[in-house]
């Protein structure tokens, strides 16, 4: 994998409005998800696979991000509320041969995985990007991680945090 986009699902109805797994996106969340899809296309990011949680809000976010693009979408129940370590295991299983992957997941796993994978950097803006992710990814925000080697493994501090996208 050379590029990983770790995306927190878009805004959903508040917790307590029904079973957590079934919470749908709000109208704002639907707009956020479409905007993230456009942002990926504008940056030339075309994933080989989009892996998402089976929670309704994550699945719908992924569907709207993909829209009409020919990006394969894989739903995995192990992504729901997963720890960073579990998310890494899912990626190794579901995206092992992918060069570019989008992972649609939940907090705090999304920011935890991103921070764990991001290595130290002196690149302009790197400290600001890291601080953004350390504070937690907001709804429809994504950490974009890049490896120099397209066959890189998901090892701690092995990637560059090159961008943080938000609605």
N, C-alpha and C positions, 0 to 999 in steps of 0.2 A: 504494500500500500504506500503510495507516495503522497496522497492527500486525503485527509479525513475532516469532514465537517460534522462537528458535534452540535446538534440543534436541539434546543429545548422546545417542546411543543408550544403552539400558540396559545393565546388566552382562552381559558375555558370558564364555564359557569363556576361559581364558587363551590367549594367543598361543602358538603352537607345538603346539597340540592338533589341528592339521590346517591346511588352507589358510586363510589369514586371511579371505578373502572369505566363506568358508562357516561361520565361527564362530557357533554359535547362542547365544542368551541362556541364562543360568543360571535356575534357579527364582526366585532373588532378582531377577534382571533382569526376568523376566516380571511379578513383583509390582510392581517399580518402574515399569514402563511403564504398567500399569493405573492406578497411583496418579497418574501424570502426567496421564493422560486425565481422571481424576476431578477433579484440581486445575484443569485448563483449564475443564471444565464448571462447576465451582463458582465460577469467576471470570467466567463468562459469555463465555468465549472460544470462538467457534465459527468455525473457519477456513473460508475459501472453498476452500482447497486445502491438502493436506499433501504436501510434496515430500520424498522420502527417497532415500538411497543405495540401491544395489542389493545391498549386502552383507547377508548373512542377518540379522545382529544389528540393523541399522538398519531393514530391512524389517519384521522381527517387532516391533520397538519401535513403529513407525508403525501396524501392524495393531492392536496392543493399545491404543494411544492412541486410535485411531479407534473401536474396538469396534463398537458398533451405531449410532454417530452417522452422519448422512448427509454426512460430510466426504469429498470426493473425494481419493483417494490416487494420487499420481503418482510412480513409481519412475524415477530418473534415474541412470545409471551415472557421469555426470560429477560427482556429489556424493561418490563414494567417495574418501576421502583427499584431498579438494580443498583448495586454498589459499583464503583469504578472498576473493581476487579472483575465483577460479573460482566459488565459491559465489554471489557477487554476480551473476555472469553467468548462472548457472543460474536464479536467482530472477527476473532480468529477462526471461528467456525463458519460464519455466514459470509465473510468478505475476504477470505484468505487469498483469493486470486485477483481481487479487485485492485486497480491502480488508484481509483477515486471512489470514496464511499461517503454517503451521508447517513448519519445515525440520528434518528429522531427519538428522543428519550425524555427523561424527567430530571428535575433537581432533587437532591444535590448530586446525583450521579454524573450529570452532564458536566458541571464545572469541575467536579472531583477528577473525572477522567482527563479532562483537558489540562488541568494544572499538573496532574501526575505525568502526562506525556510530554509537556512542554519543557524543554531544556532552557538553561540560562542563555540570555542573548543580550548583546550590546547594540543590536540594530535600532535605528531610530523608531521610537514609539513602542518598543518592546515592553518596557516597564509599565506603560499605561495599559497596554493590552492585557498583560498579566494581572494587573490590579483589577481591571474590569471583570476578568474571569474569576479571580479569587473572591470577589464580592458576590458571586453567584450569577448565573445567566438568567436574564429576565425572559419572559415569554417571547417566543419567536426570535431569540438571540442565538447566535451560533459562534463557536470558536472554530477557526480554520487552522488546521495543523498540517505542516508539510515536512516530509522527509526528503533528504537528498537522494537516497537510494530507493528506487521504486519497489524493491523487495524487502524494505525495512520491516523490522518486527516492532510490535507494540511494547516497547521497553520504556521504563521510566526515564524521563528527561532526554528522550531520543529525538524529539520533533521540534520544529520551530513553530511558534504561535504567530502566524503571519497576518491574521486578520480577526476581527470580531465584528460580526454583522448583527444589525438590529433593525427592527421595523422603523 
